[in-house]
Amino acid sequence: MKLRSDSPPEGTLRDWIDARAERGGDGFVFPEGESDLDWSELRDISRRIAMTLTERGVARGDSIAIMMPNGRAALECLFGVLYGGFRATMINLAAGSDSISYALEHCEARFAFVGPEQAEMFRNAAKDLAILTLKPDLAPVGSVDLHEVLPESHALLMYTSGTTGRPKGVVHTQSSLLAGGWTTAVAHQLSPADRGFCVLPICHINGLCVTVMGALVSGGTLAMVPRFSTSRFWAQVAEARASWISVVPTIISHLLHSNITPDSAVRARLRFGRSASSALAPDVQRAFEERFGLPIIETMGLTETAAQILSNPLPPGLRKIGSPGIAFGNEAAILAPDLEKAPHGEEGELAVRGPNVMREYLKNPEATADSFTPDGWLRTGDLGRQDEDGYIFVTGRLKELIIKGGENIAPREIDEALYSHPDVVEAAAFARPCPSYGERVEAAVSLGAGSAVTEEELLAICRERLGTYKSPDRIHFLPELPKGPSGKIQRLRLQEANLGRN
């Protein structure tokens, strides 16, 4: 099956896995020492897993929980569940016991694939679920007929981070999951000659769709490591012989503040780095590109859209620093309060429509209905504006706006001011209750080793760039800021934390 830039992939994940196996060639490599996994072997293992689940009476579309770190076993389980027409239910390894228990109960899974290191956490959270192992429980090939799988069949269930209230279960179909890999492949012009580098967890939509599904639909290969390590990152990229990397802004910042630099062979082989999951501060992007000589393509995606909705073009195309780009493979628009498209330059809510959009929130028809406009636009909850070239500039999130004395303040503005200081590795502004203004502005930062920068120095930068009214009243210094599974800094956890005087 061939990747086309003008239309999303047809068929099912099973069709695409079979096609890659028949064509042959490499699939996945693991710089940390696990044996390589080519497409043919992956197809055979996927079939056996699918048959085992079918023999055990799992119905098409039923949830199979997967609670495993990045690695060969996680990929085998993921593709086996997808191949059989079941719903791969990815459990966030960084979630607490309550969130894991809720997800396992809500999805109604009867079986789970669980990594050895996650077994105790799983047993504490689960009630009556059976843990499946890859061997020797695999059914022999040909022992049972697999379920029929259709493009509209459920394929993936992934729970949102749930920073307020219970997390919502995002359901993707076989076709929308394929489309999620396709939007990435089209935007980044991925080909069978490319090898991506996956350091982000595949229990998150970015790692799963951008890198894993991107490799499937493009026919390329993928190198995967269990987790990000600042000290080992460039050596792993070198060993993997990767042609592109997918990271998040916090990783970019940590690499920038490290004294480790990739050698010339790595730089020559890498075409680009990709950034997503949260806004990339322009000063950090410019400094990274100047130091490492690697273009960073800022993008944007959501769990509800199988990752990517926007991307900057590859060089020599026009990249606009500070913007996650333009739509590739789907439509993007800025909606006014009346849900009509806003004029260019006017702020409104970012909305998206296309083949990569989710089917629904599981068992939550009210939330599903509230998320879509009558003409099918998915409302993202992000605020932004669109310029005359079609580039989207995100200015904040509706739920994260700081409302000080009736004025809306976007935390991102403050973040970018703080990141302009070269010692700031991580930064996030957030709201705190205030009897005078309703809310006041505070921020938290982590600094590079040996930094002596003071709160007053950082406040002076903010006042100069933003004015006194938008500047933080306090800046808290922390060893590390709280982050979700994708590496995205979680402002609401800072807002709820008991941060005292410095």
N, C-alpha and C positions, 0 to 999 in steps of 0.2 A: 504494500500500500504506500502511496506517495503523498508527501506533504505538499499541499497547495496553499499559496498565499492569498488566494481570492475566496476560499470557502473553507469552513471548518471541517475537521475529519469526519468521514462517514463511517458507519458501522459501530462495532462495540470494542471494548477493551480486549475481549477474547480474540476478535478478528485481528487487531493490531499486534497482539503478542504472537499469534500464530504467524503473521506475515513477517515479523522480525526474525522469528526462529527459522522460517523457511529460507530467508535470505542469508542467514548465518552471520557470523562476525561477533565481535566483542560486545559486551553489554555493560557490566559494572566491575570496577576494580576497587580494592580496599587498601590504601597505603599503610594502614596499621597492621597488616599481616594476614587478613583472611584471604582465602583463595578466590580467584577471579570467578565471575559468574557470567557466562555468555548467554545470548538470547535463546539458543536452542536448549541449553540446560535449564534455564529459567522457565521456559515453556513446559518442559517435562515435569519439573517439580510443581509448577502451578497446577497442572492437570491432576497430579496425585493428591495435592491438598484439596482441590475442588472436589474430587471423587470421595475423599474421606469425609468431608463435610456433608456431601449429598447422601452418602450411605448412613450417616448418623441422623438423617431426617431433617436437616436444615432446609427450610423452604427458600425459594428464590426471593431475594430482597431482605431476608432476615439479617439482623446484625450479628457480626462476629467481632468481638472486641480484640484489639491489638494494642498491647502495652509493652513495647520493646524499644530499646535505643537504636539509633542508626546502625546499620550493619547488614551483612548478608542475610541473616535469619529474618530480620524485619522485612526486607524486600521480598523474600520468598513467601512469607505469610501474606503480605499485602497483595502481591500479584496472584497468589493462590485463591484468596477470597474474591478478588475482582474477576478472575477467570471463571469461577464457579457461578457468578451471578448473584453473589451475596453482597451485603452492605458492610464494607470495611469501616469499623467504628474505631477511630484513632483516639486513644486515651492519652491525655497530656501528662507526661511524666513529671512535670513540675507542679502539677496541681496538688492541692491538699486532699486529705482523705475524704472530706465531705464532698468535694467536687467530683472526685472519682466515683464515690458511692452513688451520687446522684446520676452521673452519666451512665453507669452500668445498669442501674435500675430503670432509668428512663428509656434506654435503647432496647431493653428487653432481650439482651443477648443471653444465650444459654451456654455458649462456649467462648473461650478466649485464648489467644496466643500471648504468653507472658514470658518476658526475659527472666533469667535466673536471678538477677539483681533486683528485679521488680516483684518477685514472687511474694515476699512478705507484705509489701505495700498493697499488693492486689488482694491477698487473703484478708487483710484488715478492712479493706473497702468493700469486697464482694461478699455475697451471701451464699448463693447456691450455684455459682458458675463453675463449670469444669474447665481446668487448664488443659489445653492441648499441647502436645509436643510434636515436633516435626518428624521424629523417628523414634520408634519403629511403627508408629500408628498409621503411616501413609498407606492408603489402599492401592493395590496394584493397578497399573494402567489398563483401562478397558473393562474394569470390573463393574461399572455402573454408568448409566446414561446421565449426562449432566443436564441441568435445567436449560431450557431455552432462555437466551439473554437477548434483550432488545435495547436499542439506543436509549429508550426512556426508562429503562429499569434502574432502580436505586443502585448506587455504586459506593458512595462515600457518605459517612456521617461524621461530622467534626463539630465539636462544641466550642462556642465562642468563649472568650476568657471570663465572661461573667463578672466584670468589675462592679456592676450594680445588679442586684437580684440574681436569680438563677441563670446559669448559662443557657443559651439557646442552641439546639441541635440543628446544624445546617446540613441539608440533604442535597447531594449532587447525584446526577444520573450518570450513566455510562457516557452519554454524549457530552454533557457539560464538563465532566472531568477531562475528557479528551480535548475539549475546546480550551480548557485552562492551560494545558501544555502547548496547544497550538498558538495561542496569543503570544506566549513567550517566544516560541520558535520563529514566528513570523517577525516579531519586532526585532529580534536579535540575529535574524538571518542564520539560524542554526542549520547545520548540515551534518551528514554522516561522518564528516571529517572532524567534527568538534567533540571535545571532551570537557564536560562541566566538572566543577568541584563543589560537592555538597557538604557543607559544614553545619547547615541549619537542620534542626530536627524535623523528621518527616511526620511527626505527630502534629505539625503545624502546616497550614496550607501552603506557605511559601516553599518550604523544603520539599513537600510532596508534589505540588503541581509544577512549580518552576523547573526544578532540576529533574525529578524522576519522570513526570509526564512529558516534560520537554524532551528528554532523551528518547522516550518511547515514540513520540510522533515525528521527531526529526531523524531518527535512526542513528543518532550519535551514541557516545558512551558517556559514562558518569563515574567519577571517583567519589567515594564516600568515606567520611571519617566519623567516629562516634560523637565528637563534640569539638567545639572551637578551642584552640589553644594559641595564645599569642606567640609563645616561644617556638611552637612547632609549625605554625601555619605555612610559612613560605617554604619550609623543607618538604611539607606534605604536598604542596602544590607542585614543587619541582619533581618529586617522586611520581606523582600522578600524571605528569606531562599534560596538565590541563590547559585548555585554550580559553576558558572563561571561568569566572568565579561568581558565586552568588552569596552576598553578605547583607548585613544590615548596618545602619549608621553607627551603632555602638562598636561593632567589630572594626569598622573603618577607623574610628577614633582611637581604639586601642592599638591597632597596627601603626597608626601615624605616630603615636607616642612611644612606640617600641624602638629600640636601637637596632633591630634586625631588619636587614634589607635583602630582597631577592637578588639572585645573581643575574647576569646578563642573559643567560639562556632562558630563564623563567620569563623575564620581561619580553624577550623576543617572541616567545611562544604564546603569551597571553594576548588575546584580542581586546578584551574589555573586562571590567568588573561591573557587577550589577548590584544596585542598592534598592532595598524596598523595606516594607513593614512600618516605617515611620519616616518623618521628614529628615533629609540630610542637610545640615547647616552649610550654606554656601562657602563659608570660610574653611570648614573642614574639608569639603570637596576640593577646593582649589589647592589647599596645602597638600593633600594626598596626591593629587595628580602631578603637582610640581615635584614632589619628592620621589615618587615611584614611576613616573612617566607612563601611567596606566589610565586610560579614560574610564571614568565612572559614569555609568548610565543610570540616572535616577529614574525609578519607576514607582508605581503604586498599585496595590491590589488589596483584596478583601477575602475573607473566608467565604463570603456569600457569592463571590465571582470566580471561584477556583483560582484565586490569586490575581494575576495581572489584569488591570483595566487601562493603565496609562504607561507610556514609556517614552523617553527621549530616543530619537533615532541614533543609530551608530554613526561615528565619524565616517565620512565627512559631512553627514547630515547635521542640521542645526540642533545643537543642544542648548537649552536655556537653563542656566544655573538657577536653582531655586524653584524650578518647576519639575513635577514628575512626568511631564511630557504630554503627548497626544494619544488618542485612542488607536489601538491596533487590534483589529478583529472584532471589536465591539463599538458601540456608540457611547459617547460621553457628552453630558450637557450640564449646564448650570441652570437650576430652576429657581424662579422667583417664588415668593410666598403663595401665589395663586397656581403654582405648579406648571406655569408656562415657562418657556425658555427665556432666560434673562438676557438683556443686551450685552454685547462684548464689554468687558471691563467692570460690569456690575456684579457685586457679591451676591451669592445665593447658595443653594445646596447642590452639591455634586450628585448627579444621578447617572446610572449606566444601564444599558440595554444591549443584550447580545446572547450568543449561544453558550457562553461560559457562566451565565447567571444561574444561581441555585434553583432547585425546584420548589423548596419550601423549608420552613422551620418545622421539625418533626413534632407532631401532636400540638401544634400551636397555630391554628388557623388565624387567630386574631393578629398575632405578630406578623404572620406572613402577609395578611391583607394590608396591614398598616405600612409595610415596607415597600409596597408597590403603588405607583400611581395608576389611575384608570387606564392609561394607554401603555402600561407595561414597563415603565422606568423603575428601576430599583433605587430607592433613596438611600444614600450611603451614610447620612448624618455628618458628612464633612462639608465645611464651608469653603468656598473658593470663588475664583473668577476666571473667565476664559478670555484670552487676548484674540486679536484678529487673525492670528496664525493658527488658532485652535489649541494652543498650549494652555493647560490648566495650572493655575497657581492656587494651591491650597492654603487657606489662611487660618484654619483651626477646625475643631470639632464642635458641633452644637452642644454636646454634653460637657465639654471641657472649657468652654468660654468662662472667663473670669468677669463677673459683672460687678464693677466697682463704682458705686454711686450712680448706677444707671448706665454706665458706659461699658461696652463690650471690649474686653482685652483678650487678644489671642495669645495663649501661652507660647506658641511657636516664635513670636517676635522676641520674647525675652530669652528663650533658649538660644536663638541665633546670636543675640548680643553677648551672652555668656560664652558661647563657643568661639567668639572672636579672640578671646584670650588664649594664647598657645598652650597654657598649662591645664586648661579645662578638658578633661577626658569625657565626662558625662555631665549633662545638665538638664534640668526640667523645672519649669515654673508651674505653680499650682495655686489654687484658691484656699484661703482660710476665712472662717467667719469673722466679721468685724461689726461692732455695734454702731459705728459711725457711717460706714459706707456699704454695709451689707456683706461685702467680701473685700479682702485685701490680697495683695500679691506677695507670695513668698516663692523661694526657689531653693533647689538643692543641687549641689555639684560634687563631683569627685575629681581630684587633681592628680596630675602626674607625679611620679616619685620625686621627692626632694623639693617640691614646689613650696615657696614661701608666700604666695599671693594671699592677700588679706580680703576680708569681706568688703572693706571700704573701697579697695581697688576695683573689685568687680562691680560694686554698686555704682562707682563713678563711670564705668564703661556703659552701664545700662542707662544712667541718667543722660549721658552725652548722646547716645544713639536713640533713646526712646522718650526722653523727657522724664521729669520727676513723677508724674501721675501714673505712668505705666510701669515704672521701675519697681522692683521688689522692695518690700519693707525689711525683709530678712533674707539672708542666704545661709543655708545650712551646709556644712561640710561633712560629707559621708564617705566612708571607704569605698562604697559601691552603691549605686542606685538600684532599687528593686526593678526587676525585669520579668517579662513573661517568657514563654517557651521560645518565641522567635527572636528574643533579644531586645524587644521593644520596651522602653522604660514606661513604667506604669505610674502615671501621675496620681491616680486616685488612691493608690497605696501610700504615696507620700502625704496626700491630703489627710488621710485617716491616721497616719503615724503620729506618735507622741514625740515630736521633735522639740527639744528644749533649746535653751540659749546655747550659743557656741562657746 
